[in-house]
Amino acid sequence: MEQPSDYAAGIYDTLRATPNHIDIPAMARNTGLDESVLRQVKTHMIRSQHDVIVRPGEWVRGRFTPRDDIARLWDGARRGTLNKAQVKEFRNLMTHEYVESRLMKAGLPYLQDQAGLWRKEADGTYADGGRYSPKSLSAAGAHDLAPNPVRGGFGTAWQKLGLRHPETELAADLSNIDDFVKDVFHELRAKGLNLK
């Protein structure tokens, strides 16, 4: 959706061009994560196109912009060069993206189109990428409601929206992530969110 670096674009292009049966098993061996999770996230993050709001009332359709930090994690997972801390970071990213993808499949937009969520410049125009965290559940999109992609878990973000954390504790390999997602959906529906 934005112009990526040559490095990140190259990694994402390689991931898109590589059949899942070739790179997913290697990534699973190298990170200890469940293949089905990696496959779903690769489709969501790397291959699929999405409608994403870039400022109030303005949507763009395309693939997520390749980022250098994320490209390094994918490449390291593929090559088996991630250290222990990076494997944890990759796991957190996979958890976030998996939950985000499931919420989007259930009808929640990536981000909500609400003007109050966007920072304004001194001249009254909206700042590029300047977005506030939602203060209500109705203002939250799938990206906002998924676990933190860097630190993992929900931290206080869910509590601020009046939500309880999922009861299911994620397995180290994320093999029970669908149970975790069921807990997420149950809590969101209990608070009035309409999900398919």
SERO-4910 file (N, C-alpha, C, O; in steps of 0.05 Angstrom, whole numbers):
BEGIN
 pado doro    nc1    nc2    nc3   cac1   cac2   cac3    cc1    cc2    cc3    oc1    oc2    oc3
  Met    A     16    -24      0      0      0      0     17     25      0      9     46    -10
  Glu    A     41     23     11     61     45     10     86     34     -3     88     10     -8
  Gln    A    105     51     -8    130     43    -22    148     30     -1    158     43     17
  Pro    A    154      4     -4    172    -10     15    201     -7      6    207      3    -16
  Ser    A    220    -14     24    248    -15     16    252    -38     -3    235    -57     -5
  Asp    A    273    -37    -19    279    -59    -37    283    -85    -22    275   -106    -32
  Tyr    A    296    -84      1    300   -108     17    274   -121     25    270   -145     19
  Ala    A    256   -106     38    231   -117     47    214   -127     24    202   -149     25
  Ala    A    213   -111      2    197   -119    -21    208   -146    -33    193   -163    -41
  Gly    A    235   -148    -33    247   -173    -44    240   -197    -27    234   -219    -38
  Ile    A    241   -194      0    234   -217     17    205   -225     13    198   -248     10
  Tyr    A    187   -205     13    159   -211      9    154   -224    -18    138   -242    -20
  Asp    A    167   -214    -39    163   -225    -66    172   -255    -66    159   -272    -78
  Thr    A    195   -260    -52    204   -288    -51    185   -305    -36    179   -328    -44
  Leu    A    174   -295    -14    154   -310      1    129   -316    -15    118   -338    -15
  Arg    A    120   -296    -30     96   -299    -47    101   -320    -69     84   -336    -76
  Ala    A    126   -321    -80    132   -339   -102    138   -367    -92    138   -386   -109
  Thr    A    144   -371    -67    151   -398    -57    126   -412    -48    111   -403    -31
  Pro    A    121   -436    -59     98   -452    -51    100   -459    -21    121   -464    -11
  Asn    A     77   -460     -9     76   -465     20     89   -492     28    101   -494     49
  His    A     86   -512     11     97   -538     18    128   -538     19    140   -557     28
  Ile    A    140   -517      9    169   -514      9    179   -499     34    197   -508     48
  Asp    A    167   -475     39    178   -459     61    164   -462     88    177   -458    108
  Ile    A    139   -469     88    124   -471    113    136   -493    131    140   -488    155
  Pro    A    141   -517    121    153   -538    139    180   -529    151    186   -535    174
  Ala    A    197   -515    135    222   -506    145    218   -485    167    232   -486    187
  Met    A    200   -466    163    194   -446    183    184   -459    209    191   -450    230
  Ala    A    167   -479    206    156   -493    229    179   -506    245    180   -505    269
  Arg    A    197   -520    231    220   -533    244    238   -512    258    247   -517    280
  Asn    A    242   -490    244    261   -470    254    250   -453    277    265   -442    293
  Thr    A    223   -451    280    211   -434    301    195   -450    321    189   -440    343
  Gly    A    189   -475    315    172   -491    333    143   -485    332    128   -493    349
  Leu    A    134   -470    311    106   -461    309     91   -480    290    102   -492    272
  Asp    A     65   -482    295     47   -499    280     46   -490    251     43   -467    245
  Glu    A     48   -510    233     48   -504    204     22   -490    195     22   -472    179
  Ser    A     -1   -498    206    -26   -486    197    -28   -457    204    -40   -441    190
  Val    A    -16   -449    227    -16   -421    235      2   -405    215     -6   -384    205
  Leu    A     25   -416    209     44   -402    190     31   -399    163     34   -379    150
  Arg    A     17   -420    154      4   -420    128    -17   -398    126    -19   -382    107
  Gln    A    -34   -397    147    -56   -377    148    -44   -348    149    -54   -331    135
  Val    A    -23   -344    165    -12   -317    168      3   -309    142      1   -286    134
  Lys    A     16   -328    130     30   -322    104     10   -312     84     14   -293     69
  Thr    A    -13   -326     82    -34   -318     63    -44   -290     70    -47   -273     53
  His    A    -50   -286     96    -62   -260    105    -42   -237    101    -50   -216     90
  Met    A    -17   -240    110      2   -218    109     16   -214     83     20   -191     75
  Ile    A     22   -235     69     39   -234     46     24   -235     19     31   -221      0
  Arg    A      4   -252     18     -9   -257     -8    -35   -242    -13    -41   -233    -35
  Ser    A    -51   -239      8    -78   -227      5    -78   -197      2    -60   -183     12
  Gln    A    -98   -187    -12   -103   -158    -13   -125   -151      7   -144   -167     11
  His    A   -123   -127     18   -142   -119     38   -151    -90     33   -136    -75     20
  Asp    A   -174    -83     43   -183    -55     42   -174    -42     69   -182    -51     90
  Val    A   -158    -21     67   -147     -9     91   -152     21     89   -146     34     69
  Ile    A   -162     32    111   -166     61    112   -139     75    118   -124     67    135
  Val    A   -134     96    103   -109    110    106   -113    138    118    -94    150    128
  Arg    A   -137    148    117   -146    172    132   -176    172    130   -187    157    113
  Pro    A   -190    188    145   -219    187    146   -232    188    118   -226    206    102
  Gly    A   -248    168    112   -262    166     86   -245    158     63   -256    157     40
  Glu    A   -220    152     67   -202    145     44   -191    117     48   -175    112     67
  Trp    A   -199     99     31   -191     71     32   -173     64      9   -175     76    -13
  Val    A   -155     45     14   -137     35     -7   -139      5     -7   -140     -7     15
  Arg    A   -140     -7    -30   -140    -37    -32   -112    -45    -41   -102    -35    -61
  Gly    A   -101    -64    -27    -75    -75    -35    -64    -94    -14    -78   -100      6
  Arg    A    -40   -102    -18    -26   -119      1    -14   -101     23     -9    -78     18
  Phe    A    -11   -113     47      2    -98     68     31    -90     59     44   -105     45
  Thr    A     39    -66     66     65    -56     59     87    -73     72     87    -76     97
  Pro    A    106    -84     57    128    -98     69    145    -80     86    152    -58     78
  Arg    A    151    -89    110    168    -74    129    194    -89    133    194   -113    134
  Asp    A    215    -74    137    241    -87    140    242   -105    165    252   -127    163
  Asp    A    232    -95    188    233   -112    212    218   -138    209    227   -159    218
  Ile    A    195   -137    196    179   -161    192    191   -179    171    191   -203    174
  Ala    A    202   -167    150    216   -183    130    239   -198    142    244   -221    135
  Arg    A    254   -185    160    277   -199    173    267   -223    189    280   -244    190
  Leu    A    244   -220    203    234   -243    218    225   -266    200    232   -289    205
  Trp    A    211   -260    179    203   -281    160    227   -294    147    228   -319    146
  Asp    A    246   -279    139    270   -290    127    286   -307    147    296   -328    140
  Gly    A    288   -297    171    302   -312    192    288   -338    198    301   -359    203
  Ala    A    261   -338    199    246   -362    204    250   -382    182    253   -406    186
  Arg    A    252   -372    157    256   -390    134    284   -402    134    288   -426    128
  Arg    A    304   -385    141    332   -394    140    341   -408    166    362   -421    166
  Gly    A    326   -405    188    334   -416    213    355   -400    227    371   -411    242
  Thr    A    355   -374    223    375   -357    235    365   -339    258    380   -322    268
  Leu    A    340   -343    266    329   -327    288    341   -337    315    342   -361    320
  Asn    A    348   -317    332    356   -325    359    331   -329    376    309   -325    366
  Lys    A    334   -336    401    311   -342    419    292   -318    421    268   -322    420
  Ala    A    303   -294    425    286   -270    427    271   -265    402    248   -256    402
  Gln    A    284   -269    379    271   -264    353    250   -285    347    229   -279    335
  Val    A    254   -310    356    233   -330    353    208   -322    369    186   -325    360
  Lys    A    213   -311    393    190   -301    410    176   -278    396    152   -277    395
  Glu    A    191   -260    384    180   -238    369    164   -248    345    142   -237    340
  Phe    A    174   -267    331    161   -279    308    135   -293    317    114   -290    304
  Arg    A    135   -307    340    112   -319    351     90   -298    358     67   -302    351
  Asn    A     99   -276    370     80   -255    377     67   -243    352     43   -238    351
  Leu    A     84   -240    331     73   -230    305     53   -249    293     32   -241    284
  Met    A     60   -275    293     42   -295    282     16   -296    297     -6   -299    285
  Thr    A     17   -293    324     -8   -293    340    -25   -269    332    -49   -272    328
  His    A    -13   -246    331    -28   -221    324    -41   -225    296    -65   -220    293
  Glu    A    -25   -232    277    -35   -234    249    -56   -256    246    -75   -252    231
  Tyr    A    -53   -278    260    -73   -299    258   -100   -289    269   -121   -293    257
  Val    A    -99   -278    293   -124   -268    306   -136   -246    288   -160   -245    283
  Glu    A   -119   -227    279   -129   -206    261   -142   -217    236   -164   -208    228
  Ser    A   -130   -238    224   -142   -250    200   -169   -262    205   -187   -260    189
  Arg    A   -172   -275    228   -197   -288    235   -219   -267    240   -242   -270    233
  Leu    A   -211   -245    254   -230   -223    258   -239   -210    232   -262   -204    229
  Met    A   -221   -207    214   -228   -196    188   -246   -215    172   -265   -206    159
  Lys    A   -241   -241    173   -258   -260    160   -286   -260    172   -306   -266    159
  Ala    A   -288   -252    198   -314   -250    211   -328   -224    206   -349   -218    218
  Gly    A   -317   -207    189   -330   -183    181   -320   -157    193   -331   -135    186
  Leu    A   -300   -158    210   -290   -133    222   -269   -121    203   -252   -135    193
  Pro    A   -271    -95    198   -250    -83    180   -223    -83    194   -221    -85    219
  Tyr    A   -202    -80    179   -175    -78    190   -174    -55    210   -165    -59    233
  Leu    A   -183    -32    202   -186     -8    220   -213      4    215   -224      1    193
  Gln    A   -225     16    235   -250     30    232   -247     57    220   -226     70    223
  Asp    A   -267     66    205   -267     93    192   -280    113    211   -304    118    208
  Gln    A   -265    123    230   -275    143    248   -256    166    250   -232    163    257
  Ala    A   -265    190    243   -248    214    242   -234    219    269   -211    228    269
  Gly    A   -247    214    291   -235    220    317   -211    203    324   -197    209    343
  Leu    A   -205    183    308   -182    166    313   -156    177    300   -135    166    304
  Trp    A   -159    198    284   -136    207    268   -125    234    279   -140    252    286
  Arg    A    -99    235    281    -86    260    290    -86    280    268    -83    274    244
  Lys    A    -90    305    275    -90    327    256    -65    344    258    -54    348    280
  Glu    A    -56    353    235    -33    372    235    -44    399    243    -68    404    245
  Ala    A    -25    418    247    -33    445    254    -50    458    233    -67    475    240
  Asp    A    -47    450    208    -63    462    186    -90    449    183   -106    456    165
  Gly    A    -97    430    200   -123    417    199   -124    392    182   -144    378    182
  Thr    A   -102    385    168   -102    361    152    -95    337    170    -83    341    192
  Tyr    A   -101    314    161    -96    290    177    -67    281    173    -57    280    150
  Ala    A    -54    274    195    -26    265    193    -25    237    181    -41    220    188
  Asp    A     -5    233    163     -1    206    152      6    187    174     26    191    189
  Gly    A     -9    165    176     -3    145    196     -8    153    224     -3    138    243
  Gly    A    -17    177    229    -22    187    256    -49    179    266    -69    192    260
  Arg    A    -50    157    281    -75    147    290    -74    141    320    -54    131    330
  Tyr    A    -96    148    334    -98    143    362   -109    115    367   -122    103    349
  Ser    A   -104    104    390   -116     78    398   -146     83    403   -153    104    414
  Pro    A   -163     65    395   -192     68    400   -198     68    430   -186     54    446
  Lys    A   -218     85    437   -226     87    465   -252     72    470   -261     70    493
  Ser    A   -264     61    448   -289     45    451   -287     21    433   -273     21    413
  Leu    A   -303      1    439   -303    -23    423   -313    -17    395   -304    -30    375
  Ser    A   -332      1    392   -343      7    366   -323     21    348   -326     22    323
  Ala    A   -302     32    360   -281     46    344   -258     27    337   -239     35    323
  Ala    A   -258      3    347   -236    -16    344   -239    -33    319   -261    -44    314
  Gly    A   -218    -36    304   -217    -54    282   -203    -80    289   -194    -83    312
  Ala    A   -200    -98    270   -187   -124    275   -158   -120    284   -149   -134    302
  His    A   -144   -101    272   -116    -95    280   -115    -87    310    -97    -95    324
  Asp    A   -134    -71    318   -134    -60    346   -141    -82    366   -131    -82    389
  Leu    A   -157   -102    358   -167   -122    377   -150   -147    378   -154   -164    395
  Ala    A   -130   -149    360   -112   -172    360    -90   -168    381    -84   -145    388
  Pro    A    -78   -189    391    -56   -186    411    -34   -168    400    -30   -166    376
  Asn    A    -19   -156    418      3   -139    410     24   -154    394     33   -175    402
  Pro    A     30   -144    370     48   -159    352     77   -159    361     93   -175    351
  Val    A     85   -141    379    113   -140    388    115   -153    416    131   -172    420
  Arg    A    100   -144    435    102   -153    463     86   -179    468     92   -193    487
  Gly    A     66   -184    451     49   -208    455     27   -201    475     29   -181    490
  Gly    A      7   -217    476    -15   -213    495    -31   -187    489    -26   -173    469
  Phe    A    -49   -181    506    -67   -158    503    -59   -134    520    -69   -112    516
  Gly    A    -42   -139    540    -34   -117    558    -59   -104    569    -78   -118    576
  Thr    A    -59    -77    571    -82    -63    582   -101    -54    560   -122    -43    567
  Ala    A    -94    -58    535   -111    -49    513   -140    -60    515   -159    -45    512
  Trp    A   -142    -86    521   -169    -98    523   -183    -88    547   -207    -82    546
  Gln    A   -169    -85    570   -182    -76    594   -193    -48    590   -215    -42    600
  Lys    A   -179    -31    575   -188     -3    570   -214     -3    554   -229     16    555
  Leu    A   -218    -25    539   -243    -27    523   -264    -43    538   -285    -49    526
  Gly    A   -259    -50    563   -278    -64    579   -280    -94    573   -300   -107    578
  Leu    A   -258   -105    562   -257   -133    554   -241   -149    574   -221   -140    585
  Arg    A   -249   -175    577   -233   -194    593   -214   -209    575   -221   -215    552
  His    A   -191   -216    585   -171   -231    569   -181   -259    565   -196   -270    581
  Pro    A   -174   -272    543   -182   -299    537   -172   -318    559   -151   -314    571
  Glu    A   -188   -338    565   -181   -358    586   -160   -378    575   -144   -387    591
  Thr    A   -161   -384    550   -142   -403    539   -114   -392    538   -109   -371    528
  Glu    A    -96   -407    550    -68   -400    550    -56   -413    524    -57   -437    520
  Leu    A    -43   -396    508    -32   -406    483    -10   -426    487      8   -421    504
  Ala    A    -11   -447    472     12   -467    472     36   -453    459     33   -436    442
  Ala    A     59   -462    467     84   -450    456     85   -452    425     96   -434    412
  Asp    A     74   -473    414     74   -477    385     50   -465    371     47   -468    347
  Leu    A     32   -453    387      7   -441    377    -13   -461    366    -31   -454    351
  Ser    A     -9   -487    373    -27   -508    362    -56   -505    372    -74   -517    360
  Asn    A    -60   -491    394    -87   -487    404    -98   -459    399   -116   -450    413
  Ile    A    -87   -445    379    -95   -418    374   -124   -415    367   -137   -394    371
  Asp    A   -136   -436    355   -165   -434    348   -182   -433    373   -203   -420    373
  Asp    A   -174   -447    395   -188   -445    420   -185   -417    432   -204   -406    442
  Phe    A   -162   -405    429   -157   -378    438   -175   -358    422   -187   -340    434
  Val    A   -177   -362    396   -194   -346    379   -223   -348    387   -238   -329    388
  Lys    A   -232   -373    394   -260   -377    403   -265   -360    428   -286   -348    431
  Asp    A   -245   -359    447   -248   -343    471   -250   -313    463   -267   -298    475
  Val    A   -234   -304    445   -234   -276    435   -262   -270    424   -274   -250    431
  Phe    A   -272   -287    406   -298   -283    394   -320   -283    415   -338   -266    414
  His    A   -319   -301    433   -339   -303    454   -341   -276    470   -362   -266    475
  Glu    A   -317   -266    478   -317   -241    493   -327   -217    476   -342   -201    486
  Leu    A   -318   -216    451   -327   -194    434   -357   -195    429   -370   -174    429
  Arg    A   -368   -219    424   -397   -221    420   -412   -215    446   -433   -202    445
  Ala    A   -401   -223    468   -414   -217    494   -416   -187    499   -434   -178    513
  Lys    A   -398   -172    488   -398   -143    491   -413   -129    468   -412   -104    466
  Gly    A   -426   -145    451   -444   -133    431   -432   -131    403   -445   -120    385
  Leu    A   -408   -141    398   -396   -139    372   -408   -160    354   -409   -183    361
  Asn    A   -418   -152    330   -431   -170    312   -409   -183    293   -399   -169    275
  Leu    A   -403   -208    298   -383   -223    282   -397   -246    268   -414   -259    280
  Lys    A   -389   -252    243   -401   -275    229   -392   -301    242   -400   -322    233
***
